[in-house]
Amino acid sequence: MKGRKLIITIMIAVFLFSILHKDISYAKDEGLKEYYEETLQIPDYVTVKAIVIDITFDDTKEDKVDVPIESDIRYQHLKIEILNGKHKGEVYTVRNTVEMIMPYKLIFKKNDIMLLRLTEDERGEVSSLKIYERSREGKLYFIVVLFVILLIMIGGIKGLKSALTLVLMGLLIIFVFIPLITKGYSPILVSIFTSIVTVIFTLTIISGLNKKTLTAILGTISGVTIAGILAMAVGKAACLTGVANEDAQMLAYIPQYKNIDYQGLLFGGIIIGALGAIIDVAMSVSSSMWEIKEVHPKIQTNDLIKSGMNIGKDIMGSMSNTLILAYVGTSIHLMIIFSIYNMNLIEIVNMDFVASEIIRAMAGSIGLLCSVPITVLIAAQLAKK
């Protein structure tokens, strides 16, 4: 009963924080804010889907050995039919320009589906069509639906609950986390708030309101907090900017959002990135210890702690590898570039981007490791009562 009350109290506190916390505007000066809003470039196009119904010209497969690769430009003339929007069913011919030197080239075949950026004139008629990308969402929907089906088939009711928590987490990031960041809230505070809400609702939905859930919640929050504090302390000492990668730089060049705390956004991302692994470890340790307590209700506290630590040691090794390998997997291209250009270790580790990734991986892993003994001690203390 006490565990349920504490969980409900945490939920209420988080909810009140979200309501009462004052908005830190990205433009406190109203004149500056109006200037930013006026200079916001709203796209004058709409994105539509179209299918290639015929190819009237295509020289992308021809051998042009006498043309230098840097000046080799090919063309496709594609007859397309628009599949959605107010111009659905209309047929046009568009030219696809292919620069052969570019590693990423869009070359289409008949019946391929593409995305186009369509602009209209004053009369509402199509004035231009520009090829944007291939249409891939059908394949993505397939693999997502397959994952959900297998999750429910194998996991049963708990699998269904897991799917619901994933939906909740996605909605929280899209409709809470990102809007609060763009409105000027502290990225670290927003990340902590999002993490706490995610942890509470995820574990409560999956395991219910009980001491096992409370143990996992407190263990996860402790581990995530340690990861965030450590990342912030080391990152500030290392003078990380938060704008080392191209995505952050693109965002920084948008005048409306130039006052976002990009360093804080880096640290907030570390907190969010470590959350999933820490939840997994804390819940596994908590669940195991409460199962032991159920089977042996008279077990001594020291024996319970010892068993919990042994379980945690087995889990933490594999989960640390999982967390670090996840970060390494996103940096394979960069590692190959370092190898090709024979860059030495000193050059590599002192790059802002690389240092950020190292701190991200290490801070998350340390938070994960610390969550094990904290979860064990919390479970042992709650088991006494």
C-alpha positions, 0 to 999 in steps of 0.5 A: 500500500505504501508503495502505491501511495509513493508511486501516485505521489510521484505521478502527481508531482511530475504532473504539477511540475509540467503545469506550474513550471514557467515557460522559458521563451526562446525570445523574451524580447517581443520585438525579436520574437515577432522578427523571428516569426516573420522570417520563418520560412513556411514552405509554399509546396505540398508533398504528394505521392506519384507512380511512374507509369512510363519512362520516355527517356533514360540514359542512366544505364549507358556506358560513357567511358569518355566522360569524367565522373565528376561531370557525368550527369544523366537524365530520366524523363518520367511520366508520372501520375499523382496518387493523392491530394487535390491533383490526384489522377493528373499525369505529368512528365518530370525530369530526374537529374542524376549526378553519377559522382554522387554516392546516393542517386535516385534512379527510378523504374516503371511502377516505382512510387516517389514523393514530389514537392508540388507548388501551385500558381495563383490559379491553383494549378500545378506550376512545378514538380520536384522529385524529393525521395522514394516512397518507403513508408509501406515497407516501414509499416510492414516491419512495425506491424510485424514487430507488434504482432510478434510482441503480442503473440509471444508476450501475450497480455504483457506484450500488448502492454509493452506495445502500449507503453511504446506508443505512449513513449512515442507520443510523449517525445513527439507531443511533449519533449520536442515542443518543450525544447523548441519553446525554450525549456531547459533540455536537461529538465525536459529530459528528466521530466520525460524520463520520469514520466516514461519510467512511471507509466511504462513500469506501472502499465507492465507490472502494476502498482506494487513494491516490485514496480516501485523498486524498479522505478526508483532504481531507474530514476537513480541510474538515469540521474547519475548518468545525466549528472556525470555527462553534464559534469564531464561534458562541461569540463571537456567544453563540449558544444553540442553542435558537433554533428551536422543535424545540430548545426542545421538546427543551430542555423535556423534563427528562430531556434538559435538560442536553444541550449545545444549543450544541454540538449546533448546532455538531455539526449544522453539521459534519454538514450540511457533510459531504455537499458537502465529500465531493463536492468532495474526491472530485471533485478527488482523482479528477480529479488521479489521472486526470491522473496516470494519463494523464501519469505523468511530470507535474511536481508543480507542473503537477499542483497547477495542474491540480488547483486549476483543477479545484477552482475550477470545482467550488467555485463551484457547490458553494458555491451548492448549500450556501447555497441548501440553507440558504436553501430551508429558510428561505423562510417566515421570509424572507417573514415578514420581508418582510411585517413590514418588518423591517430588516436590523439586526433580522433578522441579530441574531436568534439563529435567523438568526445560527445559519443564517448561521454554518451556511452560511458555516462550511460553505462555508468548510470546502468552499473550504478542502478544495480546496487541502488535497486538491490538496496531499495528492494532489500529495504522494502522487503523488510517492511 
